[in-house]
């Protein structure tokens, strides 16, 4: 796992909300950096703001800005962005355990100093988590390929559990390296309990479940019902009442003892 974990997602999926959950699970006092947010008037988006974890805030972009630096209808306030963002990231790099970077997008790409800071963070070995623009953009496309960057796609389906999974993964990676990584005590208790549950499979009774599988030809949906048994959406199942996908699920359940 790279030391910089970056979530990518379609607009409106909840990247910034996921970042806030991650901060909460790790502990705000151990994190430093910046996060983005919308500026709205009468329910209409008029710009974006940048906020540091210690409370400093500024306008990243606005429809009212006369800046010649534009992304769509928004004028980018480059000087204000750099004056708030860069010191916060520098301080976090030097003094905090985890850096928060929300986000890496086209508006921020007007800043060469910000690009240089991102590369410095990626190569520092310091744990960082953030969000990055999903669409194509030359510099961003190259940064996504950095050896220390790990991309994770946030979706409507996984956004509720993904923040906890990311923090759990960060903790386990640190522990494999012989380093401690403390997290919220209640969350840590849940992690330890889940590990114990994985060794006590007699606790589980599977009455019904649905699995989506990417087969060699298409995406298949396998459903299990305690009374009706298995079913699959593939053509072979419709003709033979069984298939390789069901066989694979049965084998996994047998090997795992569930």
C-alpha positions as CSV (number, residue, x, y, z in Angstrom):
1,X,0.0,0.0,0.0
2,X,1.3,3.5,-0.9
3,X,1.7,6.0,1.9
4,X,-0.8,8.3,0.1
5,X,-4.3,7.0,-0.3
6,X,-6.5,9.0,-2.6
7,X,-10.2,8.6,-3.1
8,X,-11.7,9.3,-6.6
9,X,-15.3,9.6,-7.3
10,X,-18.0,11.2,-9.5
11,X,-19.2,14.6,-8.3
12,X,-21.8,14.4,-5.5
13,X,-20.7,11.0,-4.3
14,X,-19.5,12.2,-1.0
15,X,-15.7,12.5,-1.1
16,X,-15.5,15.4,1.4
17,X,-18.0,13.6,3.8
18,X,-15.8,10.5,3.6
19,X,-12.8,12.6,4.5
20,X,-14.5,14.0,7.5
21,X,-15.4,10.5,8.7
22,X,-11.7,9.4,8.3
23,X,-10.6,12.4,10.4
24,X,-13.1,11.5,13.1
25,X,-11.9,7.9,13.2
26,X,-8.2,8.8,13.4
27,X,-8.6,11.8,15.7
28,X,-8.6,15.5,14.6
29,X,-5.6,16.4,16.8
30,X,-3.4,13.9,15.0
31,X,-4.3,15.1,11.5
32,X,-3.3,18.2,9.6
33,X,-4.0,19.6,6.2
34,X,-7.0,21.0,4.3
35,X,-10.4,20.1,3.1
36,X,-12.7,21.6,0.5
37,X,-16.3,22.7,0.6
38,X,-19.0,24.4,-1.4
39,X,-20.1,28.0,-1.1
40,X,-23.8,28.4,-1.8
41,X,-26.4,31.2,-2.0
42,X,-30.1,30.4,-2.0
43,X,-29.3,26.8,-2.7
44,X,-27.1,27.6,-5.7
45,X,-23.4,26.8,-5.7
46,X,-21.4,30.0,-6.2
47,X,-17.9,28.8,-5.4
48,X,-15.6,26.6,-3.3
49,X,-13.8,27.3,0.0
50,X,-10.6,25.8,1.4
51,X,-10.4,25.1,5.2
52,X,-7.5,24.0,7.3
53,X,-8.0,21.5,10.1
54,X,-7.1,24.2,12.6
55,X,-9.9,26.5,11.4
56,X,-8.4,28.9,8.8
57,X,-10.7,29.4,5.8
58,X,-10.5,31.1,2.5
59,X,-12.2,31.2,-0.9
60,X,-10.7,28.9,-3.5
61,X,-12.9,30.0,-6.3
62,X,-16.1,32.0,-7.0
63,X,-18.4,33.0,-9.8
64,X,-17.9,36.6,-8.6
65,X,-14.1,36.5,-8.9
66,X,-12.5,38.5,-11.6
67,X,-9.5,36.2,-11.7
68,X,-8.3,35.3,-15.2
69,X,-7.7,31.8,-14.0
70,X,-11.0,30.0,-14.7
71,X,-12.5,26.6,-14.3
72,X,-15.9,26.6,-16.0
73,X,-17.7,29.7,-14.5
74,X,-15.5,29.9,-11.4
75,X,-12.5,32.3,-11.0
76,X,-9.7,30.7,-9.0
77,X,-8.2,32.8,-6.2
78,X,-4.7,31.4,-6.5
79,X,-3.0,33.7,-4.0
80,X,-5.5,33.1,-1.3
81,X,-5.4,29.3,-2.0
82,X,-1.6,29.1,-1.7
83,X,-1.5,31.4,1.4
84,X,-3.8,29.0,3.3
85,X,-3.2,25.6,1.8
86,X,0.6,25.5,1.5
87,X,1.5,26.5,5.1
88,X,-1.1,24.0,6.4
89,X,0.3,21.1,4.5
90,X,3.9,22.1,5.4
91,X,3.0,22.2,9.1
92,X,1.2,18.8,8.8
93,X,4.2,17.3,7.1
94,X,6.4,18.3,9.9
95,X,4.2,18.0,12.9
96,X,1.2,15.7,12.3
97,X,0.9,12.0,12.0
98,X,-1.6,12.0,9.1
99,X,-2.0,14.5,6.3
100,X,-5.4,15.4,4.9
101,X,-5.5,16.6,1.3
102,X,-9.0,17.4,-0.1
103,X,-8.7,17.9,-2.9
104,X,-6.4,17.5,-5.9
105,X,-8.3,19.0,-8.8
106,X,-8.1,21.3,-11.8
107,X,-8.6,24.5,-9.7
108,X,-5.6,23.6,-7.6
109,X,-3.5,22.8,-10.6
110,X,-2.9,26.4,-11.3
111,X,-0.5,26.3,-8.4
112,X,3.0,24.9,-9.3
113,X,3.9,25.2,-5.6
114,X,0.9,22.9,-4.7
115,X,2.1,20.3,-7.3
116,X,5.6,20.4,-5.8
117,X,4.1,20.0,-2.3
118,X,2.1,17.0,-3.3
119,X,5.2,15.3,-4.8
120,X,7.1,16.0,-1.6
121,X,4.4,14.5,0.5
122,X,4.1,11.4,-1.7
123,X,7.9,10.8,-1.4
124,X,8.1,11.6,2.3
125,X,6.8,8.3,3.6
126,X,4.3,10.2,5.8
127,X,0.8,8.8,5.8
128,X,-1.6,10.9,3.8
129,X,-5.2,10.5,2.7
130,X,-7.2,12.7,0.4
131,X,-9.4,13.0,-2.7
132,X,-8.4,13.5,-6.3
133,X,-10.2,14.5,-9.5
134,X,-11.7,11.5,-11.3
135,X,-11.7,12.9,-14.9
136,X,-8.7,13.3,-17.2
137,X,-6.2,16.1,-16.5
138,X,-2.5,15.8,-17.7
139,X,-0.6,16.5,-14.4
140,X,-3.2,14.7,-12.3
141,X,-3.1,11.7,-14.6
142,X,0.6,11.4,-14.1
143,X,0.4,11.9,-10.3
144,X,-2.1,9.1,-10.0
145,X,0.7,6.8,-11.3
146,X,3.2,7.7,-8.6
147,X,4.5,4.6,-6.9
148,X,3.5,5.8,-3.5
149,X,-0.1,6.7,-4.5
150,X,-2.9,4.2,-4.0
151,X,-6.2,5.1,-5.7
152,X,-9.5,3.9,-4.2
153,X,-12.9,4.6,-5.9
154,X,-15.6,5.9,-3.7
155,X,-19.2,5.0,-4.8
156,X,-22.7,5.4,-3.6
157,X,-22.5,1.7,-2.7
158,X,-19.4,1.8,-0.6
159,X,-19.3,5.3,0.8
160,X,-20.8,4.3,4.1
161,X,-18.2,1.7,5.0
162,X,-15.2,2.8,2.9
163,X,-13.8,5.4,5.4
164,X,-13.6,2.8,8.2
165,X,-12.0,0.3,5.8
166,X,-9.4,2.9,4.8
167,X,-8.5,3.7,8.4
168,X,-8.3,0.0,9.3
169,X,-6.0,-0.7,6.3
170,X,-3.8,2.2,7.3
171,X,-3.5,0.8,10.8
172,X,-2.7,-2.7,9.6
173,X,-0.1,-1.4,7.2
174,X,1.7,0.5,10.0
175,X,1.6,-2.5,12.3
176,X,3.2,-4.7,9.6
177,X,6.0,-2.2,9.5
178,X,6.4,-2.5,13.3
179,X,4.9,0.9,13.9
180,X,1.9,1.7,16.2
181,X,-1.1,3.6,14.8
182,X,-3.7,4.5,17.3
183,X,-7.3,5.1,16.2
184,X,-10.5,6.0,18.0
185,X,-10.8,3.6,20.9
186,X,-14.4,2.5,20.2
187,X,-13.5,1.9,16.5
188,X,-10.5,-0.1,17.5
189,X,-12.6,-2.2,19.8
190,X,-14.9,-3.0,16.8
191,X,-11.9,-4.0,14.7
192,X,-10.6,-6.4,17.4
193,X,-14.1,-7.9,17.8
194,X,-14.4,-8.4,14.0
195,X,-11.1,-10.3,14.0
196,X,-12.4,-12.6,16.8
197,X,-15.7,-13.1,15.0
198,X,-13.8,-14.3,11.9
199,X,-12.5,-17.3,14.0
200,X,-15.9,-18.1,15.4
201,X,-17.9,-19.0,12.2
202,X,-20.5,-20.9,14.2
203,X,-21.9,-17.5,15.1
204,X,-23.1,-17.0,11.5
205,X,-26.2,-18.3,9.8
206,X,-26.6,-17.4,6.2
207,X,-30.3,-17.4,5.4
208,X,-30.0,-15.3,2.3
209,X,-27.3,-13.3,0.4
210,X,-26.5,-11.8,-3.0
211,X,-23.1,-11.8,-4.6
212,X,-22.0,-9.8,-7.7
213,X,-19.2,-11.6,-9.6
214,X,-17.2,-10.4,-12.6
215,X,-16.9,-13.5,-14.7
216,X,-14.9,-14.0,-17.8
217,X,-17.8,-12.9,-20.0
218,X,-20.0,-10.5,-18.0
219,X,-21.1,-9.5,-14.5
220,X,-23.2,-12.2,-12.8
221,X,-25.4,-12.0,-9.8
222,X,-25.6,-15.1,-7.6
223,X,-28.4,-15.2,-5.0
224,X,-28.8,-17.7,-2.2
225,X,-32.0,-18.4,-0.3
226,X,-32.1,-20.9,2.6
227,X,-35.2,-22.5,1.2
228,X,-34.9,-22.1,-2.6
229,X,-31.1,-22.5,-2.8
230,X,-28.9,-20.8,-5.3
231,X,-29.8,-18.9,-8.5
232,X,-27.6,-17.1,-11.0
233,X,-28.3,-14.6,-13.8
234,X,-26.1,-16.4,-16.3
235,X,-27.6,-18.3,-19.3
236,X,-26.1,-21.6,-18.4
237,X,-28.0,-21.6,-15.0
238,X,-31.2,-20.9,-16.8
239,X,-30.7,-24.1,-18.8
240,X,-28.9,-26.4,-16.3
241,X,-30.0,-25.0,-12.9
242,X,-26.3,-24.7,-11.9
243,X,-23.2,-23.0,-13.2
244,X,-19.5,-22.3,-12.5
245,X,-20.3,-19.2,-10.6
246,X,-22.5,-21.1,-8.1
247,X,-19.9,-23.8,-7.9
248,X,-17.2,-21.2,-7.0
249,X,-19.4,-19.7,-4.2
250,X,-20.1,-23.2,-2.8
251,X,-16.4,-24.0,-2.8
252,X,-15.5,-20.7,-1.0
253,X,-18.2,-21.3,1.6
254,X,-16.9,-24.9,2.1
255,X,-13.3,-23.8,2.4
256,X,-14.2,-21.0,4.8
257,X,-16.6,-23.1,6.8
258,X,-19.6,-20.9,6.4
